[in-house]
Amino acid sequence: MINTLEVSSLEQAIQDAIAQARTACESTGNTSANCAVAWDIVEELQAERAHRQVKSSKTSLEVYCDQNPDAAECRIYDI
């Protein structure tokens, strides 16, 4: 499971990157290379956040089976 501290630091990094991207675009123009690179960084951080959310999400059955490994619904049979 993902640590809450990691999530909050990633969220903070995204917010900081957005602020830096806005500043870069205001100072160098919306079509500048610096502006594009700054927004690419934001996009990469957001992709990492999405990847972590997909990776950590479990179905309700998986959560139930983690808590109740001997339940009939959680048995796995080799045939």
C-alpha positions as CSV (number, residue, x, y, z in Angstrom):
1,M,0.0,0.0,0.0
2,I,1.2,3.5,-0.8
3,N,2.4,5.6,2.1
4,T,0.2,8.7,2.8
5,L,3.4,10.8,3.1
6,E,4.5,9.7,-0.4
7,V,1.1,10.7,-1.8
8,S,1.1,14.1,-0.1
9,S,4.6,14.8,-1.3
10,L,3.7,13.8,-4.8
11,E,0.7,16.1,-4.7
12,Q,2.9,18.9,-3.5
13,A,5.4,18.2,-6.2
14,I,2.6,18.5,-8.8
15,Q,1.3,21.7,-7.4
16,D,4.9,23.2,-7.3
17,A,5.5,22.0,-10.9
18,I,2.2,23.7,-12.1
19,A,3.3,27.0,-10.4
20,Q,6.7,26.8,-12.1
21,A,5.1,26.0,-15.4
22,R,2.8,29.0,-15.2
23,T,5.7,31.2,-14.3
24,A,7.9,29.9,-17.1
25,C,5.1,30.4,-19.6
26,E,4.4,34.0,-18.4
27,S,8.1,34.9,-18.6
28,T,9.1,33.2,-21.8
29,G,5.8,32.9,-23.7
30,N,3.3,30.1,-24.2
31,T,5.1,28.8,-27.3
32,S,8.6,28.7,-25.8
33,A,10.6,25.6,-25.2
34,N,10.9,26.4,-21.5
35,C,7.1,26.5,-21.2
36,A,6.7,23.2,-23.0
37,V,9.3,21.5,-20.9
38,A,7.7,22.8,-17.7
39,W,4.3,21.4,-18.7
40,D,5.9,18.1,-19.7
41,I,7.2,17.8,-16.1
42,V,3.7,18.4,-14.8
43,E,2.4,15.7,-17.1
44,E,5.0,13.2,-16.0
45,L,4.2,13.8,-12.3
46,Q,0.5,13.4,-13.0
47,A,1.1,10.2,-14.9
48,E,3.1,8.9,-11.9
49,R,0.2,9.7,-9.6
50,A,-2.2,7.8,-11.9
51,H,0.2,4.9,-12.1
52,R,0.4,4.6,-8.3
53,Q,-3.4,4.8,-8.0
54,V,-4.0,2.0,-10.5
55,K,-1.2,-0.1,-8.9
56,S,-2.6,0.3,-5.4
57,S,-6.3,-0.2,-6.0
58,K,-7.7,-3.6,-5.1
59,T,-11.1,-5.0,-5.7
60,S,-13.4,-5.5,-2.7
61,L,-13.0,-9.2,-3.1
62,E,-9.2,-8.9,-2.9
63,V,-9.5,-6.8,0.3
64,Y,-11.9,-9.3,1.8
65,C,-9.6,-12.2,1.0
66,D,-6.6,-10.4,2.5
67,Q,-8.6,-10.1,5.7
68,N,-10.2,-13.6,5.5
69,P,-7.8,-15.9,3.6
70,D,-9.7,-19.0,4.8
71,A,-13.1,-17.9,3.5
72,A,-14.7,-20.1,0.9
73,E,-14.8,-17.2,-1.6
74,C,-11.0,-16.9,-1.4
75,R,-10.0,-20.5,-2.0
76,I,-7.9,-21.3,-5.0
77,Y,-8.0,-24.8,-6.5
78,D,-5.4,-26.5,-8.6
79,I,-7.0,-28.8,-11.2
